[in-house]
């Protein structure tokens, strides 16, 4: 099944209907209308930390990929509205296939997931027939279906360490996270050459300069960042790990190398502390933002709830194949 083609067809169909041009409530009333629709339709909103702060504030469940995957498996609502990117909504549908899953904007994709085309990865896997395939959750349903087990940045070390030491491992699609895991676990893994454009945008030189301007600050980074950035970090961790660190650490100032949407939750959890987004190479941007994540807006969230579109639809066989490696991950941690 070509999920990219299905996505393109679905997006084109919605555009032909003028879906995103339908009327929406005013800014003064849209939040109350979203809450009304959510209650009326027995829906829950799952949102990632990288969403706009207005959407984060409306979420019933806010978290990282691991937390949201667990929640998606457990919710009893009739409809899951996933305020995130396409692979996240796919994951929710895969692990809770009887629920209707909708995504505010079908174009909310992921550069990392796109860096691993299923046909190419299948050939890559065939070159290493004895290897066990571990894939980062930031990948398409087709890639999950080709995997033995899935991981998130929160549990990746635990997943790798659960595999017998004599077993060869393919890790995909993020080469930066893969290199970090090799360093942390001592395992020699075969890496797919994929990456996230958001986390690769950080400028090592500008970060070093920022250190000098803020000598008391601690530098923290997500493991999707490049190795030279991780090497100078005081702490490396998943989005949930970063949030826990800034709340519990004694420092009052932090330079943060991950998608800037997380700063909103950091400020809520530690209001007396200062958070500085790590600088990127592009001089026109002050911080690193995921354009895909930011495609979701309050207006699209309203339309999504009102019309129960765009809906995530996957073939049953694909969901069965993709569910197994996710369930193995959830069993381990």
QUIRABEL-V905556 format. One record per run of one state. SS is the DSSP state (H for helix, E for strand, C for the rest). FROM is the first residue (numbers start at 1). LEN is the number of residues. Records with the same first field share a line. If there is no record, write none. Layout:
SS = FROM-LEN ; FROM-LEN
This chain:
C = 1-2 ; 17-2 ; 22-8 ; 41-2 ; 49-4 ; 59-2 ; 64-1 ; 75-4 ; 84-2 ; 96-4 ; 104-7 ; 115-3 ; 127-5 ; 137-4 ; 146-3 ; 152-4 ; 162-7 ; 173-1 ; 186-4 ; 192-2 ; 195-7 ; 203-1 ; 214-4 ; 222-5 ; 232-3 ; 237-2 ; 249-4 ; 258-4 ; 270-4 ; 278-2 ; 281-12 ; 296-2 ; 308-3 ; 312-4 ; 333-1
H = 3-14 ; 19-3 ; 30-11 ; 53-6 ; 65-10 ; 86-10 ; 111-4 ; 118-9 ; 141-5 ; 156-6 ; 175-11 ; 204-10 ; 227-5 ; 239-10 ; 262-8 ; 293-3 ; 298-10 ; 316-17
E = 43-6 ; 61-3 ; 79-5 ; 100-4 ; 132-5 ; 149-3 ; 169-4 ; 174-1 ; 190-2 ; 194-1 ; 202-1 ; 218-4 ; 235-2 ; 253-5 ; 274-4 ; 280-1 ; 311-1
